[in-house]
Amino acid sequence: MSFLAYLWGIRLFTFLALLAWLGVIIVLDPEQTGIVGRVIFFVSLLALLTGIFTLLVTWIYRKGLGDKEVRHHLSGAFRQASLLALYVLSIVFLQYARILIWWDALLLFGAVLLIELSLRRLSDHTNK
């Protein structure tokens, strides 16, 4: 798969996730749908955030490394984008549950950072 095909696939996925998330917001009433509606909302938001952050992180890698080198870092970019999306989704969920405090976000960021560093170290050991 070429790099441009990968990017167009992520763009299409992000657009479809945006349509799904907007559809959930417009069509579903959280009071009537209950827990199922909330789960659909959070899953569609996770898909949207993953797509947006994948495009953003890939763009940053592309500007920093160039087109040829960014192809070697696509799995890392997707991993980092997924962790960022999970971080933002967790903050949204904590706010939804009305238990978000500033230090919760800071602890969550530290946990995501530790996961990323652990995965990076693990991938370095498996590549050697």
C-alpha positions in Angstrom: 0.0 0.0 0.0 1.4 3.4 -0.9 1.7 6.2 1.5 -0.9 8.3 -0.3 -3.4 5.5 -0.3 -2.9 5.1 3.4 -3.5 8.8 3.9 -6.7 8.7 1.8 -7.9 5.7 3.7 -7.4 7.5 7.0 -9.1 10.6 5.6 -12.1 8.5 4.4 -12.3 6.8 7.8 -12.2 10.1 9.6 -14.9 11.6 7.4 -17.2 8.5 8.0 -16.5 8.7 11.7 -17.4 12.4 11.7 -20.7 11.6 9.9 -21.4 8.8 12.4 -20.6 11.1 15.4 -22.7 13.9 14.0 -25.5 11.4 13.4 -25.3 10.2 17.0 -25.5 13.8 18.2 -28.4 14.8 16.0 -30.5 11.7 16.0 -30.0 10.0 19.4 -31.5 11.4 22.6 -29.3 10.3 25.6 -32.3 10.3 27.9 -34.3 7.8 25.8 -31.5 5.6 24.5 -29.9 5.0 27.9 -26.5 3.3 28.1 -26.6 2.1 24.5 -26.8 5.6 23.2 -23.9 6.7 25.4 -21.7 3.8 24.4 -22.4 4.6 20.7 -21.5 8.2 21.4 -18.2 7.4 23.0 -17.3 4.8 20.4 -18.0 7.1 17.5 -16.1 9.9 19.3 -13.1 7.5 19.8 -13.1 6.7 16.0 -13.3 10.3 15.1 -10.5 11.3 17.5 -8.3 8.5 16.3 -8.7 9.5 12.7 -8.0 13.2 13.4 -5.0 12.5 15.6 -3.6 10.0 13.1 -3.7 12.6 10.4 -2.2 15.2 12.7 0.6 13.1 14.0 1.4 11.8 10.4 1.5 15.4 9.2 3.9 16.4 12.0 6.1 13.4 11.1 5.9 14.3 7.4 7.0 17.9 8.1 9.8 16.8 10.3 11.1 13.7 8.5 10.0 14.1 4.9 7.9 11.8 2.7 10.5 9.0 2.5 11.2 8.6 6.2 7.6 9.0 7.4 6.7 5.6 5.9 8.9 3.9 8.5 7.1 5.6 11.3 3.4 5.0 10.4 2.8 2.4 13.1 4.3 4.6 15.7 2.2 7.5 14.5 -1.0 5.4 14.7 0.0 4.2 18.2 0.6 7.7 19.4 -2.7 9.0 17.8 -4.6 6.2 19.4 -3.2 7.0 22.8 -4.0 10.7 22.3 -7.5 9.8 21.3 -7.9 7.6 24.3 -6.6 10.4 26.5 -9.1 12.9 25.2 -11.9 10.4 25.3 -11.1 9.6 29.0 -11.2 13.3 29.8 -14.5 13.7 28.1 -15.8 10.7 30.0 -14.6 12.0 33.3 -16.3 15.3 32.6 -19.5 13.4 31.7 -19.3 11.6 35.0 -18.6 14.9 36.7 -15.4 13.7 38.4 -12.9 15.5 36.3 -10.4 17.5 38.3 -7.2 19.1 36.9 -5.0 16.6 38.6 -7.0 13.7 37.2 -6.1 14.9 33.7 -2.5 15.3 34.7 -2.4 11.7 36.2 -4.1 10.4 33.1 -1.5 12.2 30.9 1.3 10.6 32.9 -0.3 7.2 32.5 -0.5 7.7 28.7 3.1 8.9 28.6 4.2 5.8 30.5 2.3 3.5 28.2 3.9 5.2 25.1 7.4 5.0 26.5 6.9 1.4 27.5 5.6 0.5 24.1 8.4 2.4 22.4 11.0 0.5 24.5 9.3 -2.8 23.8 9.3 -2.1 20.0 13.0 -1.2 20.2 13.8 -4.5 21.8 11.8 -6.5 19.3 13.3 -4.7 16.3 16.9 -5.5 17.4 
